[in-house]
Amino acid sequence: MKCEVCGMLVQGFTHVCSGVAPPLSPEEAEPPPDGFALGYYLRLAFQIVRWDDMAVRRAARDADSLFYGAVFSAIAAAAIFFVNSLPGILRHDRETPGTAFWGILLGLLFVWMAYGVIGAAQLGLCHFIAKWFLGATGTLVGVLRPLLLGWFVNSLIIIPVVGPIAAGVAWTAVFMLVFEEVDGVDRMPAFLVSVGINVITLVLIYFSSQL
């Protein structure tokens, strides 16, 4: 667990707090760009999934990460839907283009809603466990910002055979890093909580994508 004041990892009861917060490096303290910055947030998202802890901390402090992360997650969810469900819809409704259009639209809206509910439940449960049982020091929105940016790794689920496993491993790694860096949870407890919650989540995502 991290000390809320100085940021050092606390091991047992031996920690002596300096009372001084660690200084930010110039790169980490640099403010995000103004205006529309799609390229910046794309780079930040890829840095997060490559396990860049500084990128996680930058995203957690950046309010705009929430918007861009939601957009990237919606695009990734749409990709999962189109690959897994669109061929079946088109086969079933190939003689009625109008029905196919509405089936695609309603299916996409359902997928966005389902993933949103599943993601919110997953994040809320993990943050609750970290807060009440593991001494987490972060905030829910602080955890949500980098996780939304990194959620696109779940699109690996569209890869035949190995996709669900690859998506589970990648998302668990991102989840663990974010909870470690933002919530101040030790790596092993963060890993165990992430694995347990993500296994359930990936199963729900996989079956919802088959509907």
Steps between C-alpha positions, in 0.01 A plus 500: 500500500617854425519775757240767420745780582846412372403234245744237630401135518416399856638166613341385824525759777857618437422802280614840626323768296703802395185706467614626159332394177745374234573758228370436151743469213475775235350253253239378747410853613458626143135604443296325229458681168215745453216443257448189290793265566408161354860405423617580852236283665555216253868500597404516867264203456770288334750600768256382767455157340880476470519534878629857517430597861560869434235496224255348748564776752473771234167361380368470856553875554367607159125568484496476118618138520146406599353627172768356271499172689123472457535562125780244460307244706185553292697447178658182638159369612358573154787307340424200720132519405561533126745210485304260719138587432465686170544196268217319675270802480568545128443131427173502686367821347659505156162527323384797708764778510284718722470229764873435478571870559286513812644172622852638468409828669315339790770236538770767519304700757449184703870419492594851612248485782602150606871578502434823687304322772753215522794742510340721765419198717851361455674826582271587789542157660879503464529853636270412790713197589819704470357785708352300783731201526835603346537859619471662155568873493376596153163615372250324279528756221880491525494126437236529228696742278802279414288185493269645236802596290637148526170314459556452127725201575176306548455514122757218487202278576413501127812292420390140436573239770763691700320835501311470831815383679713777349239762589476368856875506554546847348207656685602343832850646459359848432252468784769395746733785400229763533393382844860486610588849375176687567349318797835425663427127536791256518562305180408153623162595655427714193582201280278259693203737504547581130517134400187407694289787372633489144435131452134563577495813283661336195249217516214752504655703215555188289144373537346845451698537176344176371142627540 
